[in-house]
Amino acid sequence: MVTTLRTQGPARPAETFPTLNPATSEVIATFGIFGEDDVAAAVERAHRAASWWADLSWKERRTRLLAWKSYLTRYIGRLAELVHTETGKPLADAELEILLAIVHIDWAARNARKVLGPRRVRSGLVAINQAATLEYQPLGVVGVIGPWNYPVFTPMGSIAYALAAGNAVVFKPSELTPAVADWLVQSFAEVVPEQPVLQLITGDGRTGEFLARSAVSKIAFTGSAATAKKVMAACAENLTPIVAECGGKDALIVAADADLDAAADAAAWGALSNAGQTCVGVERVYVADGVYHSFLEKLIDRMSQVRPGDDREADYGPMTLPGQVDVVERHIADALARGGRAVVGGLASIRKPFVGPVILTEVPEESRAVTEETFGPTVTVAPVADLDEGVRLANASRYGLGSAVFARNKKAGMAAARSLRSGMTAVNSVISFAGVPSLPFGGSGDSGFGRIHGADGLREFARPKSITRQRMKPMVNLTSFSRTDQDMRKLLTLATMLHGRRYK
Ligand code: TXE
């Protein structure tokens, strides 16, 4: 048992909390709870660090971020071990998560200047005498409120992009994974020792709320829709903008011509990996009638072979958030009470803190297991007439985060992908969009709004700045009291020529 009292930040924390190994309940470390003044002090320090960081050149920031990426890559073993201990997920899954985060730091660092740097834009005929420049400036200090399910990958979607855009970051990780966050922040300080450009504040929801009410320029939140609403309410006080990455109820649709082995394999992994605690995990599967039974057989076969545990051979770990087990149990019980059938596992799969794989069929669409985020290793499978009906049922959700389609016909697969009302869709795979750093990631409805990753993710943490510079005197000075009626007539003639043509 390792017990460390982290006193970084609040000099004498009034309260502390332990972080536990969810598989064994062993205490890993103890952290201080940041109070309102501690949070305000961290944000103030961050503003000073932000000025320094923003004054560096694009190249200087890029070099430092790439140095951080390289550090994480070299010490991936140590960080993965910590992720494994604090979340319970298998070591290889922890490594995969960190690798994905590394890919995002790399992309954000290398693309920040191209996406955000100054560029000339066309000024148009009316303003032809003006040189027009667009650039994206840093916001200042970004407060990142993180989750526990992917404690490296998920917050990094905000942290790396906010830093690359020239902001300082104050990071409030989930109270379940402060040790991983502490490691990340310390590793950044190793490569950027000059200023506290990335700071850690620890604590529970109260500390998060202090951050939302503080002098930050933006909040990047990942967590539940219910908490996102509270964060927005707190941010409303100072009109602080927010990007919200909330949960999902992702559907996977299987077309009649799909490769059923590939679809079943992907559905099993999408539903069960990380014990189903993935915002873009597969929670619902809709299968074309004609192949429903063969698909189900293959899925049953695959999911029956998967086993949770905390040994090195286990396929996935325990539920990280203890209360989540009760949610999973309620969803299974509700589905069964409404006439659903468990064809793999069932209520007996729940052996706290572990939950074995569960497949539910014949579950009415209004059941909790279909409408609410389960965030566990369970999946509902239902037959549909065709891709269109699959899309309709998939879209009948208040969430809209990710989705997947399996179809051999490329045109049909792409058409279904476009009709799915989710921020991201994978065709013939699952979750692959998360590993493509140039693709924005985010949802709509109860899944939140705004985007991390990609060019949109960089712009999310920047403020557009438009500049016009007069290059020569205008032929007609429109913004002067010396403007004459004749000038206006000339302008209207020009406008009629340019814009007045009838369109049929
Ligand atoms: O989330 P919370 P929890 C979903 C998933 C899960 C549920 C609850 O369904 O079962 O959310 O998980 C901080 N002001 N997801 O309890 O409460 C909190 O300290 C400011 C999906 O972990 O949303 C933590 O750092 N901050 C999700 C963060 O918010 C507050 C990943 C998330 O906590 C706060 C995680 C407040 N009032 C859970 N209250 C995904 N998108 O992947 C809490 N926090």
Residues whose N, C-alpha, C, O or C-beta is under 5 A from the ligand:
A	BS01	TXE	I145 G146 P147 W148 N149 K172 P173 S174 E175 G203 D204 G205 G208 E209 T222 G223 S224 T227 K230 V231 E245 C246 G247 C279 E373 F375
